[in-house]
Amino acid sequence: MDDGTRKVVADVVRQCRENGYDVSPTLAGFIARTMQLQGATIGEKASQESLEEFSNECARRILRPDEPALETLKMQIAVEEANVLHARSARKATRDREERAEKMEREIVHTVVEGAPDEVVLLDRLYRAVFRYACVAAGMEIALSDPEVEAETFAALESVFPHHGLRRFFSTGPPEEKSAQLKELASIVLGIRIFNRSIGKGGLRLEDPAPGYLSQANNLREDLGGRLMSSERLLGQYAAVIAFKAQSARPGEPAMIRLRDEQTNRQAYAAALRRLIDGCSKGAAAVASLADQLAGEISAVQQLVGAKSSVPKEKVYPRLDALGALHLALAEERRAQVVLQRVADRLVDFAKPFQTTLTNQLLHEASVAAQASALDGAGGDGCLAPLLEDTGPAAVADPAAGAVASGAEVVDGGVTLLEFGGFDVFAMVKRGGLMVPAHSTRGAAVAYDGKMYGFAAKENAAQFAAQPDAFIKSAMEVMRMRPELIYLTGAEANFPTVDIAPVVDMMLSAPQSCDFSTQTPTHFLEKHMDKDYEWNEWALRRRALHVANLRQKATHGAQTFLSHFRRENTTQVWLPKQSAAQTAVAKGTVMPQKKRYIGGLRGGPEVKMNVVSLSLDIGQPHEF
């Protein structure tokens, strides 16, 4: 993508977002490509004015409200974008796992064991590395975090590659041979776990992808089939109304253009559903085949093992290797199914993208006219011949002679693989880009230049056969002016610049940027403002009284360098007074002490015990 287109895409995205519409860069880039296809030119040497005019026109096209043709382009791009994004995400996950396995593999095969200082420790570390490699390469990374799964996987590895064989593995063979053996080892370890799961003796956290895939595939096909049935019923209603209106209205009239664009949108929606159903059916068939092969390999291993205590590894290892490879293939199909499911979910947003112009009155009138025409013996579809445009090749009076001259051959039905997506080229050219499917019974096919072209009526086939090159050229011109038909008809090879898949891949890969600017003044205005200025006289009076009051206050503390970021408070108190009195005479009093003693405790038998009470008046002041 050149610089001019990149600038246009960024500017279109900006304009759409400023108008409240979040547009993807992929859609903006595709609209720019379609405008270039229709004659607009931009390049690296384009002027700024031409780029702005081009981007403004792109933004106007995207911002058109209720536009079926634009909704068709949005749907085609969104489906392809979802397919590319999710497929790229799945491939990235697989590639990351393979890169991690390759890094481990290189570290293992290029390690030199002979002559290592601590060979025993090195061999233990290498064996753990081999175990981690087998888990990553075989998609069993859960074994690195789950102890039970780790024990089972480690036992499977030990049975195939015992620890004592590690020295011989590193001492013989070039690195390429070791790499091949490691890949086979990982597949065999996975095969052992699959076999253990089949006999009910292992396979923890190792799910069989086939049953889940087939169940989800059936559900997805039922859902898509219901949507397709509803869409085909709506397309039948559009076909009836357009056939009725085409008898009196030219294809270029606004009402016919609106019906044509709405029908094309629903045809693109139905085509996307058919592609998803086809992919789902092919995936289910592939998974069923892989599941049958897996069951056959498990049965073969059971026959080899049986009740034997030992089995020749030359016979059983290839079977186990095949089990691992089949399981990895099933896991890959499972990831592809996830992509299909997400694309189908994205397609739901386009089930009703615009307000249809079909009304019950129109449908009733078309039904009545078709029934009346059928009773009168009109055309096979019950309608009169539609009015045609004057565009494209003129009608040929003798189509048979023209077919002989051009080398085209008219074939009556029985052809399934048709060019232009199976749509009538004559109707596309003569009816203003109307997409009419080829009819298998009323129509015909034309074989020309090794290709088959289908038509809705034999008259259309005869006119095309008379001058096929002119009709093909006119059809290409119609698709150039209506780019939503390119993807619908499968003509991407004829318009490589607007092929959706490469455009989506390029826009998703290229970083998007947008130039924005800010304005600053050339000369900054200097403002001299005194923040302390006060105009209010009463406020000044209050400030003066406050300052005068402060002059009578005493300072209780001060902040110094040492007290920085710290608070120091001091308080002042009055201490209590100390007072004393001196007298000439010192006086004191002492109370008498009373004592009681027991007497008569000693002596002869005639001495009796008695209590003696004493009052001792000792220490009186007069005694000193």
ZABAKE-372810 format. One record per residue (C-alpha): residue in three letters; x, y, z negated. Coordinates in nm, 3 decimals, decimal comma. Layout:
<sites>
   code        c1        c2        c3
    ALA         X         Y         Z
...
</sites>
This chain:
<sites>
   code        c1        c2        c3
    MET     0,000     0,000     0,000
    ASP     0,150     0,330     0,112
    ASP     0,173     0,641    -0,102
    GLY    -0,115     0,812     0,076
    THR    -0,357     0,527     0,010
    ARG    -0,237     0,504    -0,350
    LYS    -0,308     0,873    -0,404
    VAL    -0,651     0,839    -0,245
    VAL    -0,740     0,542    -0,468
    ALA    -0,631     0,725    -0,782
    ASP    -0,827     1,036    -0,684
    VAL    -1,142     0,836    -0,598
    VAL    -1,128     0,656    -0,934
    ARG    -1,092     0,991    -1,110
    GLN    -1,383     1,151    -0,927
    CYS    -1,611     0,854    -0,992
    ARG    -1,526     0,850    -1,361
    GLU    -1,587     1,223    -1,388
    ASN    -1,935     1,157    -1,245
    GLY    -2,003     0,889    -1,506
    TYR    -1,933     0,583    -1,289
    ASP    -1,650     0,351    -1,387
    VAL    -1,525     0,215    -1,057
    SER    -1,248    -0,040    -1,021
    PRO    -0,939     0,053    -0,818
    THR    -1,004    -0,255    -0,603
    LEU    -1,339    -0,120    -0,482
    ALA    -1,190     0,225    -0,422
    GLY    -0,905     0,074    -0,222
    PHE    -1,139    -0,144    -0,018
    ILE    -1,369     0,150     0,066
    ALA    -1,061     0,344     0,176
    ARG    -0,957     0,052     0,398
    THR    -1,305     0,029     0,554
    MET    -1,302     0,401     0,632
    GLN    -0,963     0,361     0,798
    LEU    -1,110     0,072     0,997
    GLN    -1,389     0,304     1,115
    GLY    -1,145     0,563     1,249
    ALA    -1,031     0,773     0,956
    THR    -0,653     0,811     0,940
    ILE    -0,431     0,873     0,642
    GLY    -0,063     0,813     0,607
    GLU     0,247     0,913     0,423
    LYS     0,272     1,235     0,632
    ALA    -0,094     1,333     0,588
    SER    -0,157     1,682     0,451
    GLN    -0,295     1,741     0,106
    GLU    -0,618     1,883     0,252
    SER    -0,682     1,575     0,466
    LEU    -0,614     1,343     0,172
    GLU    -0,856     1,538    -0,047
    GLU    -1,124     1,532     0,224
    PHE    -1,073     1,159     0,274
    SER    -1,091     1,082    -0,098
    ASN    -1,401     1,301    -0,138
    GLU    -1,577     1,106     0,136
    CYS    -1,477     0,776    -0,028
    ALA    -1,614     0,897    -0,360
    ARG    -1,940     1,009    -0,197
    ARG    -1,988     0,665    -0,044
    ILE    -1,929     0,491    -0,374
    LEU    -2,157     0,727    -0,567
    ARG    -2,456     0,683    -0,336
    PRO    -2,743     0,562    -0,555
    ASP    -2,950     0,253    -0,472
    GLU    -2,752     0,160    -0,160
    PRO    -2,791    -0,212    -0,068
    ALA    -2,497    -0,212     0,176
    LEU    -2,267    -0,069    -0,090
    GLU    -2,401    -0,318    -0,345
    THR    -2,313    -0,597    -0,103
    LEU    -1,954    -0,477    -0,087
    LYS    -1,942    -0,442    -0,466
    MET    -2,070    -0,796    -0,510
    GLN    -1,824    -0,946    -0,262
    ILE    -1,532    -0,761    -0,420
    ALA    -1,641    -0,836    -0,778
    VAL    -1,674    -1,209    -0,705
    GLU    -1,337    -1,224    -0,533
    GLU    -1,179    -1,010    -0,805
    ALA    -1,315    -1,237    -1,079
    ASN    -1,193    -1,540    -0,887
    VAL    -0,845    -1,395    -0,845
    LEU    -0,821    -1,271    -1,205
    HIS    -0,932    -1,593    -1,373
    ALA    -0,739    -1,815    -1,132
    ARG    -0,430    -1,603    -1,193
    SER    -0,484    -1,631    -1,569
    ALA    -0,514    -2,011    -1,545
    ARG    -0,203    -2,032    -1,326
    LYS    -0,014    -1,808    -1,568
    ALA    -0,097    -2,035    -1,861
    THR     0,023    -2,338    -1,665
    ARG     0,333    -2,154    -1,544
    ASP     0,421    -2,037    -1,896
    ARG     0,397    -2,392    -2,026
    GLU     0,613    -2,520    -1,740
    GLU     0,870    -2,245    -1,797
    ARG     0,893    -2,328    -2,168
    ALA     0,935    -2,695    -2,079
    GLU     1,206    -2,614    -1,821
    LYS     1,394    -2,402    -2,074
    MET     1,387    -2,686    -2,328
    GLU     1,490    -2,928    -2,056
    ARG     1,794    -2,721    -1,960
    GLU     1,903    -2,694    -2,322
    ILE     1,877    -3,070    -2,364
    VAL     2,045    -3,196    -2,044
    HIS     2,336    -2,950    -2,059
    THR     2,426    -3,030    -2,420
    VAL     2,761    -3,207    -2,460
    VAL     2,757    -3,463    -2,739
    GLU     3,096    -3,624    -2,688
    GLY     3,354    -3,467    -2,916
    ALA     3,108    -3,255    -3,115
    PRO     3,226    -3,168    -3,472
    ASP     2,916    -3,311    -3,643
    GLU     2,777    -3,558    -3,394
    VAL     2,513    -3,711    -3,622
    VAL     2,353    -3,377    -3,701
    LEU     2,366    -3,279    -3,335
    LEU     2,192    -3,600    -3,225
    ASP     1,918    -3,548    -3,482
    ARG     1,863    -3,196    -3,358
    LEU     1,855    -3,315    -2,996
    TYR     1,601    -3,584    -3,075
    ARG     1,370    -3,322    -3,226
    ALA     1,427    -3,112    -2,915
    VAL     1,326    -3,409    -2,695
    PHE     1,011    -3,450    -2,903
    ARG     0,920    -3,082    -2,864
    TYR     0,986    -3,103    -2,490
    ALA     0,757    -3,405    -2,452
    CYS     0,480    -3,223    -2,640
    VAL     0,508    -2,908    -2,430
    ALA     0,558    -3,075    -2,090
    ALA     0,265    -3,313    -2,140
    GLY     0,028    -3,046    -2,274
    MET     0,028    -3,186    -2,629
    GLU     0,144    -2,871    -2,808
    ILE    -0,107    -2,932    -3,084
    ALA     0,132    -3,203    -3,205
    LEU     0,374    -2,928    -3,307
    SER     0,127    -2,790    -3,562
    ASP    -0,095    -3,085    -3,665
    PRO     0,086    -3,338    -3,891
    GLU    -0,139    -3,631    -3,795
    VAL    -0,101    -3,573    -3,423
    GLU     0,272    -3,517    -3,473
    ALA     0,311    -3,855    -3,647
    GLU     0,122    -4,035    -3,369
    THR     0,315    -3,862    -3,090
    PHE     0,646    -3,921    -3,266
    ALA     0,565    -4,292    -3,297
    ALA     0,483    -4,309    -2,926
    LEU     0,814    -4,137    -2,843
    GLU     1,006    -4,372    -3,074
    SER     0,854    -4,675    -2,902
    VAL     0,975    -4,556    -2,561
    PHE     1,291    -4,367    -2,648
    PRO     1,434    -4,485    -2,981
    HIS     1,677    -4,269    -3,172
    HIS     1,965    -4,511    -3,128
    GLY     1,941    -4,475    -2,749
    LEU     2,009    -4,105    -2,763
    ARG     2,388    -4,138    -2,740
    ARG     2,369    -4,353    -2,427
    PHE     2,125    -4,106    -2,269
    PHE     2,369    -3,815    -2,309
    SER     2,679    -4,009    -2,215
    THR     2,564    -4,135    -1,874
    GLY     2,415    -3,973    -1,564
    PRO     2,422    -3,623    -1,417
    PRO     2,188    -3,347    -1,543
    GLU     1,947    -3,398    -1,250
    GLU     1,895    -3,761    -1,342
    LYS     1,841    -3,668    -1,707
    SER     1,581    -3,410    -1,605
    ALA     1,386    -3,667    -1,406
    GLN     1,400    -3,910    -1,697
    LEU     1,273    -3,645    -1,940
    LYS     0,975    -3,566    -1,715
    GLU     0,891    -3,936    -1,688
    LEU     0,935    -3,974    -2,064
    ALA     0,683    -3,697    -2,138
    SER     0,428    -3,852    -1,903
    ILE     0,477    -4,198    -2,055
    VAL     0,432    -4,066    -2,410
    LEU     0,107    -3,901    -2,299
    GLY     0,002    -4,227    -2,130
    ILE     0,061    -4,421    -2,453
    ARG    -0,163    -4,184    -2,646
    ILE    -0,434    -4,212    -2,378
    PHE    -0,418    -4,591    -2,393
    ASN    -0,436    -4,584    -2,773
    ARG    -0,741    -4,362    -2,747
    SER    -0,910    -4,607    -2,511
    ILE    -0,863    -4,898    -2,755
    GLY    -0,965    -4,690    -3,057
    LYS    -0,624    -4,688    -3,225
    GLY    -0,508    -4,333    -3,169
    GLY    -0,552    -4,035    -2,942
    LEU    -0,618    -3,782    -3,217
    ARG    -0,722    -3,440    -3,082
    LEU    -0,674    -3,576    -2,727
    GLU    -1,002    -3,520    -2,549
    ASP    -1,105    -3,687    -2,225
    PRO    -1,174    -3,398    -1,980
    ALA    -1,392    -3,602    -1,742
    PRO    -1,720    -3,635    -1,942
    GLY    -1,724    -3,268    -2,041
    TYR    -1,641    -3,162    -1,687
    LEU    -1,914    -3,371    -1,526
    SER    -2,175    -3,260    -1,779
    GLN    -2,092    -2,893    -1,734
    ALA    -2,076    -2,938    -1,356
    ASN    -2,429    -3,079    -1,351
    ASN    -2,556    -2,792    -1,565
    LEU    -2,379    -2,537    -1,347
    ARG    -2,514    -2,690    -1,026
    GLU    -2,867    -2,690    -1,164
    ASP    -2,837    -2,326    -1,264
    LEU    -2,686    -2,221    -0,931
    GLY    -2,935    -2,434    -0,741
    GLY    -3,225    -2,260    -0,914
    ARG    -3,081    -1,921    -0,830
    LEU    -3,023    -2,029    -0,469
    MET    -3,379    -2,158    -0,433
    SER    -3,517    -1,828    -0,558
    SER    -3,285    -1,635    -0,326
    GLU    -3,383    -1,843    -0,022
    ARG    -3,751    -1,788    -0,101
    LEU    -3,686    -1,413    -0,110
    LEU    -3,493    -1,434     0,218
    GLY    -3,792    -1,605     0,377
    GLN    -4,009    -1,314     0,268
    TYR    -3,761    -1,064     0,413
    ALA    -3,750    -1,257     0,740
    ALA    -4,131    -1,255     0,767
    VAL    -4,160    -0,882     0,693
    ILE    -3,875    -0,789     0,931
    ALA    -4,026    -1,004     1,208
    PHE    -4,361    -0,830     1,155
    LYS    -4,213    -0,477     1,143
    ALA    -3,978    -0,541     1,438
    GLN    -4,276    -0,566     1,676
    SER    -4,350    -0,195     1,635
    ALA    -4,032    -0,038     1,493
    ARG    -3,690     0,000     1,644
    PRO    -3,392    -0,150     1,454
    GLY    -3,245     0,199     1,406
    GLU    -3,540     0,340     1,213
    PRO    -3,473     0,412     0,841
    ALA    -3,731     0,161     0,716
    MET    -3,580    -0,117     0,930
    ILE    -3,226    -0,025     0,827
    ARG    -3,328    -0,046     0,461
    LEU    -3,491    -0,388     0,510
    ARG    -3,189    -0,507     0,708
    ASP    -2,943    -0,398     0,437
    GLU    -3,152    -0,554     0,163
    GLN    -3,172    -0,882     0,353
    THR    -2,796    -0,876     0,415
    ASN    -2,735    -0,826     0,044
    ARG    -2,948    -1,126    -0,046
    GLN    -2,780    -1,331     0,228
    ALA    -2,439    -1,247     0,081
    TYR    -2,569    -1,340    -0,265
    ALA    -2,698    -1,674    -0,135
    ALA    -2,368    -1,738     0,046
    ALA    -2,175    -1,677    -0,276
    LEU    -2,404    -1,921    -0,458
    ARG    -2,351    -2,183    -0,188
    ARG    -1,973    -2,145    -0,214
    LEU    -1,991    -2,193    -0,590
    ILE    -2,217    -2,497    -0,556
    ASP    -1,984    -2,642    -0,293
    GLY    -1,681    -2,584    -0,515
    CYS    -1,863    -2,736    -0,810
    SER    -1,961    -3,043    -0,608
    LYS    -1,610    -3,091    -0,473
    GLY    -1,466    -3,055    -0,822
    ALA    -1,714    -3,306    -0,964
    ALA    -1,628    -3,554    -0,688
    ALA    -1,254    -3,508    -0,751
    VAL    -1,298    -3,553    -1,128
    ALA    -1,512    -3,862    -1,079
    SER    -1,243    -4,011    -0,853
    LEU    -0,968    -3,927    -1,105
    ALA    -1,176    -4,074    -1,388
    ASP    -1,221    -4,398    -1,192
    GLN    -0,847    -4,415    -1,128
    LEU    -0,780    -4,349    -1,497
    ALA    -1,017    -4,628    -1,599
    GLY    -0,847    -4,862    -1,351
    GLU    -0,501    -4,783    -1,489
    ILE    -0,622    -4,836    -1,848
    SER    -0,769    -5,173    -1,747
    ALA    -0,440    -5,267    -1,579
    VAL    -0,243    -5,175    -1,893
    GLN    -0,482    -5,379    -2,108
    GLN    -0,427    -5,680    -1,886
    LEU    -0,050    -5,635    -1,907
    VAL    -0,042    -5,586    -2,282
    GLY    -0,322    -5,815    -2,398
    ALA    -0,222    -5,990    -2,719
    LYS     0,146    -5,998    -2,630
    SER     0,402    -5,874    -2,877
    SER     0,632    -5,740    -2,604
    VAL     0,581    -5,640    -2,241
    PRO     0,849    -5,577    -1,975
    LYS     0,891    -5,203    -1,946
    GLU     0,942    -5,233    -1,570
    LYS     0,573    -5,322    -1,543
    VAL     0,404    -5,119    -1,811
    TYR     0,599    -4,789    -1,791
    PRO     0,481    -4,702    -1,435
    ARG     0,122    -4,762    -1,547
    LEU     0,162    -4,538    -1,851
    ASP     0,330    -4,275    -1,634
    ALA     0,029    -4,286    -1,400
    LEU    -0,206    -4,247    -1,699
    GLY    -0,025    -3,930    -1,805
    ALA    -0,026    -3,786    -1,452
    LEU    -0,398    -3,856    -1,409
    HIS    -0,478    -3,691    -1,742
    LEU    -0,282    -3,379    -1,645
    ALA    -0,469    -3,369    -1,312
    LEU    -0,801    -3,389    -1,498
    ALA    -0,691    -3,105    -1,727
    GLU    -0,607    -2,896    -1,419
    GLU    -0,954    -2,959    -1,275
    ARG    -1,101    -2,856    -1,607
    ARG    -0,921    -2,522    -1,587
    ALA    -1,049    -2,475    -1,231
    GLN    -1,402    -2,537    -1,356
    VAL    -1,359    -2,260    -1,611
    VAL    -1,277    -2,024    -1,323
    LEU    -1,593    -2,133    -1,138
    GLN    -1,804    -2,077    -1,448
    ARG    -1,668    -1,727    -1,503
    VAL    -1,724    -1,635    -1,137
    ALA    -2,082    -1,762    -1,167
    ASP    -2,129    -1,551    -1,479
    ARG    -1,997    -1,247    -1,292
    LEU    -2,242    -1,310    -1,009
    VAL    -2,535    -1,281    -1,251
    ASP    -2,482    -0,903    -1,258
    PHE    -2,584    -0,885    -0,890
    ALA    -2,907    -1,083    -0,912
    LYS    -3,115    -0,761    -0,881
    PRO    -2,877    -0,478    -0,788
    PHE    -3,131    -0,245    -0,621
    GLN    -3,500    -0,161    -0,605
    THR    -3,650    -0,374    -0,330
    THR    -3,884    -0,223    -0,070
    LEU    -4,079    -0,546    -0,035
    THR    -4,434    -0,502    -0,159
    ASN    -4,729    -0,734    -0,183
    GLN    -4,904    -0,527     0,081
    LEU    -4,618    -0,575     0,329
    LEU    -4,603    -0,947     0,258
    HIS    -4,978    -0,981     0,305
    GLU    -4,973    -0,792     0,635
    ALA    -4,681    -0,998     0,763
    SER    -4,854    -1,322     0,666
    VAL    -5,180    -1,223     0,835
    ALA    -4,998    -1,112     1,154
    ALA    -4,797    -1,435     1,165
    GLN    -5,109    -1,648     1,130
    ALA    -5,292    -1,449     1,398
    SER    -4,998    -1,472     1,638
    ALA    -4,972    -1,846     1,578
    LEU    -5,341    -1,890     1,664
    ASP    -5,294    -1,686     1,982
    GLY    -5,007    -1,915     2,088
    ALA    -4,722    -1,667     2,040
    GLY    -4,361    -1,758     1,977
    GLY    -4,256    -2,060     1,778
    ASP    -4,225    -1,856     1,461
    GLY    -4,569    -1,707     1,499
    CYS    -4,437    -1,358     1,592
    LEU    -4,411    -1,156     1,910
    ALA    -4,073    -1,068     2,059
    PRO    -3,896    -0,797     1,855
    LEU    -3,794    -0,462     1,990
    LEU    -3,423    -0,447     2,075
    GLU    -3,160    -0,177     2,077
    ASP    -2,992    -0,058     2,393
    THR    -2,649    -0,130     2,246
    GLY    -2,427    -0,413     2,362
    PRO    -2,431    -0,590     2,700
    ALA    -2,729    -0,539     2,925
    ALA    -2,965    -0,829     2,989
    VAL    -2,872    -1,063     3,274
    ALA    -3,140    -1,157     3,526
    ASP    -2,997    -1,505     3,592
    PRO    -2,841    -1,630     3,267
    ALA    -2,771    -1,979     3,407
    ALA    -2,550    -1,844     3,685
    GLY    -2,373    -1,619     3,436
    ALA    -2,306    -1,916     3,208
    VAL    -2,151    -2,109     3,494
    ALA    -1,931    -1,812     3,580
    SER    -1,817    -1,760     3,220
    GLY    -1,754    -2,126     3,147
    ALA    -1,995    -2,135     2,852
    GLU    -2,226    -2,429     2,797
    VAL    -2,562    -2,421     2,618
    VAL    -2,610    -2,713     2,375
    ASP    -2,945    -2,802     2,220
    GLY    -2,894    -2,829     1,840
    GLY    -2,707    -3,098     1,655
    VAL    -2,413    -2,867     1,574
    THR    -2,322    -2,790     1,214
    LEU    -1,989    -2,602     1,233
    LEU    -2,068    -2,264     1,388
    GLU    -1,878    -1,939     1,429
    PHE    -1,985    -1,611     1,261
    GLY    -2,110    -1,801     0,958
    GLY    -2,391    -1,963     1,157
    PHE    -2,560    -1,630     1,238
    ASP    -2,707    -1,530     1,573
    VAL    -2,457    -1,310     1,759
    PHE    -2,721    -1,185     2,001
    ALA    -2,943    -1,062     1,718
    MET    -2,646    -0,904     1,545
    VAL    -2,566    -0,698     1,855
    LYS    -2,916    -0,621     1,985
    ARG    -3,100    -0,572     1,657
    GLY    -2,870    -0,326     1,482
    GLY    -2,660    -0,573     1,284
    LEU    -2,953    -0,786     1,166
    MET    -2,823    -1,120     1,037
    VAL    -3,054    -1,392     1,171
    PRO    -2,950    -1,750     1,091
    ALA    -2,922    -1,994     1,378
    HIS    -3,224    -2,224     1,403
    SER    -3,164    -2,597     1,427
    THR    -3,481    -2,680     1,626
    ARG    -3,605    -2,368     1,807
    GLY    -3,257    -2,234     1,868
    ALA    -2,956    -2,357     2,057
    ALA    -2,579    -2,349     2,045
    VAL    -2,323    -2,231     2,296
    ALA    -1,985    -2,396     2,342
    TYR    -1,729    -2,142     2,458
    ASP    -1,350    -2,138     2,443
    GLY    -1,342    -2,439     2,208
    LYS    -1,584    -2,280     1,959
    MET    -1,953    -2,320     1,886
    TYR    -2,195    -2,028     1,842
    GLY    -2,544    -2,075     1,701
    PHE    -2,861    -1,884     1,792
    ALA    -3,213    -1,847     1,659
    ALA    -3,375    -1,877     2,005
    LYS    -3,284    -2,037     2,335
    GLU    -3,324    -1,703     2,515
    ASN    -3,058    -1,550     2,291
    ALA    -2,823    -1,839     2,363
    ALA    -2,876    -1,803     2,739
    GLN    -2,795    -1,430     2,734
    PHE    -2,484    -1,491     2,524
    ALA    -2,366    -1,771     2,752
    ALA    -2,393    -1,538     3,051
    GLN    -2,142    -1,288     2,905
    PRO    -1,986    -1,427     2,584
    ASP    -1,680    -1,201     2,575
    ALA    -1,891    -0,886     2,587
    PHE    -2,117    -1,008     2,307
    ILE    -1,822    -1,110     2,089
    LYS    -1,659    -0,771     2,140
    SER    -1,985    -0,592     2,055
    ALA    -2,025    -0,810     1,743
    MET    -1,677    -0,709     1,630
    GLU    -1,776    -0,345     1,676
    VAL    -2,088    -0,400     1,463
    MET    -1,879    -0,557     1,186
    ARG    -1,630    -0,273     1,208
    MET    -1,907    -0,025     1,133
    ARG    -2,068    -0,255     0,872
    PRO    -1,774    -0,407     0,683
    GLU    -2,000    -0,602     0,446
    LEU    -2,067    -0,840     0,739
    ILE    -1,700    -0,936     0,777
    TYR    -1,689    -1,153     0,466
    LEU    -2,041    -1,285     0,527
    THR    -1,957    -1,407     0,878
    GLY    -1,611    -1,538     0,788
    ALA    -1,437    -1,305     1,035
    GLU    -1,160    -1,197     0,796
    ALA    -0,891    -1,316     1,039
    ASN    -1,011    -1,058     1,294
    PHE    -0,990    -0,774     1,038
    PRO    -0,680    -0,843     0,829
    THR    -0,667    -0,493     0,681
    VAL    -1,003    -0,539     0,507
    ASP    -0,972    -0,904     0,413
    ILE    -1,106    -0,902     0,057
    ALA    -0,872    -1,161    -0,095
    PRO    -0,542    -0,989     0,002
    VAL    -0,683    -0,645    -0,085
    VAL    -0,790    -0,767    -0,429
    ASP    -0,457    -0,936    -0,489
    MET    -0,265    -0,625    -0,380
    MET    -0,474    -0,386    -0,588
    LEU    -0,448    -0,603    -0,897
    SER    -0,072    -0,636    -0,856
    ALA     0,008    -0,271    -0,785
    PRO     0,019    -0,038    -1,085
    GLN    -0,239     0,239    -1,065
    SER    -0,158     0,598    -1,157
    CYS    -0,325     0,932    -1,124
    ASP    -0,170     1,281    -1,124
    PHE    -0,316     1,523    -1,377
    SER    -0,197     1,873    -1,465
    THR    -0,232     2,119    -1,750
    GLN    -0,220     2,497    -1,725
    THR    -0,016     2,719    -1,955
    PRO     0,007     3,102    -1,949
    THR     0,304     3,258    -1,778
    HIS     0,350     3,522    -2,048
    PHE     0,243     3,437    -2,399
    LEU     0,062     3,721    -2,582
    GLU     0,247     3,816    -2,896
    LYS     0,023     3,891    -3,194
    HIS     0,144     4,104    -3,487
    MET    -0,096     4,033    -3,769
    ASP    -0,050     4,117    -4,139
    LYS    -0,216     3,833    -4,324
    ASP    -0,204     4,033    -4,650
    TYR    -0,399     4,328    -4,510
    GLU    -0,726     4,397    -4,690
    TRP    -0,980     4,652    -4,572
    ASN    -1,230     4,620    -4,859
    GLU    -1,171     4,887    -5,127
    TRP    -1,343     4,685    -5,398
    ALA    -1,131     4,383    -5,316
    LEU    -0,823     4,601    -5,350
    ARG    -0,954     4,723    -5,688
    ARG    -0,999     4,364    -5,807
    ARG    -0,646     4,281    -5,695
    ALA    -0,503     4,583    -5,882
    LEU    -0,681     4,490    -6,205
    HIS    -0,553     4,137    -6,169
    VAL    -0,193     4,257    -6,129
    ALA    -0,230     4,494    -6,426
    ASN    -0,362     4,209    -6,638
    LEU    -0,064     3,995    -6,542
    ARG     0,178     4,260    -6,667
    GLN     0,059     4,197    -7,022
    LYS     0,123     3,824    -7,005
    ALA     0,433     3,650    -7,131
    THR     0,625     3,399    -6,930
    HIS     0,605     3,050    -7,079
    GLY     0,825     2,864    -6,836
    ALA     1,041     2,896    -6,530
    GLN     1,135     2,665    -6,244
    THR     1,499     2,605    -6,168
    PHE     1,693     2,390    -5,927
    LEU     1,709     2,107    -6,181
    SER     1,337     2,114    -6,239
    HIS     1,249     2,111    -5,868
    PHE     0,932     1,902    -5,803
    ARG     0,897     1,851    -6,180
    ARG     0,672     2,018    -6,429
    GLU     0,799     2,159    -6,760
    ASN     0,562     2,307    -7,017
    THR     0,647     2,481    -7,344
    THR     0,418     2,581    -7,628
    GLN     0,472     2,805    -7,934
    VAL     0,316     2,732    -8,280
    TRP     0,330     2,889    -8,628
    LEU     0,507     2,663    -8,881
    PRO     0,353     2,644    -9,237
    LYS     0,505     2,878    -9,499
    GLN     0,728     2,732    -9,771
    SER     0,662     2,898   -10,120
    ALA     0,789     2,827   -10,479
    ALA     0,746     2,978   -10,835
    GLN     0,994     2,989   -11,127
    THR     0,893     2,993   -11,501
    ALA     1,092     3,028   -11,825
    VAL     0,944     2,731   -12,016
    ALA     0,919     2,378   -11,890
    LYS     0,652     2,177   -12,062
    GLY     0,539     1,820   -12,027
    THR     0,318     1,563   -12,195
    VAL     0,370     1,190   -12,258
    MET     0,085     0,965   -12,363
    PRO     0,141     0,716   -12,656
    GLN     0,211     0,360   -12,551
    LYS     0,001     0,092   -12,708
    LYS     0,149    -0,257   -12,754
    ARG    -0,002    -0,579   -12,893
    TYR     0,202    -0,866   -13,030
    ILE     0,107    -1,210   -13,164
    GLY     0,261    -1,286   -13,501
    GLY     0,282    -1,604   -13,714
    LEU     0,402    -1,824   -13,434
    ARG     0,705    -1,930   -13,631
    GLY     0,756    -2,025   -13,993
    GLY     0,619    -2,277   -14,235
    PRO     0,280    -2,439   -14,233
    GLU     0,141    -2,176   -14,455
    VAL     0,209    -1,894   -14,205
    LYS    -0,100    -1,800   -14,008
    MET    -0,110    -1,658   -13,652
    ASN    -0,233    -1,299   -13,620
    VAL    -0,236    -1,011   -13,361
    VAL    -0,036    -0,699   -13,438
    SER    -0,136    -0,373   -13,255
    LEU     0,125    -0,095   -13,230
    SER     0,096     0,261   -13,098
    LEU     0,438     0,396   -12,993
    ASP     0,460     0,772   -12,956
    ILE     0,806     0,798   -12,800
    GLY     0,953     1,061   -12,575
    GLN     0,761     1,364   -12,693
    PRO     0,915     1,700   -12,602
    HIS     0,973     1,791   -12,964
    GLU     1,199     1,489   -12,997
    PHE     1,460     1,628   -12,758
</sites>
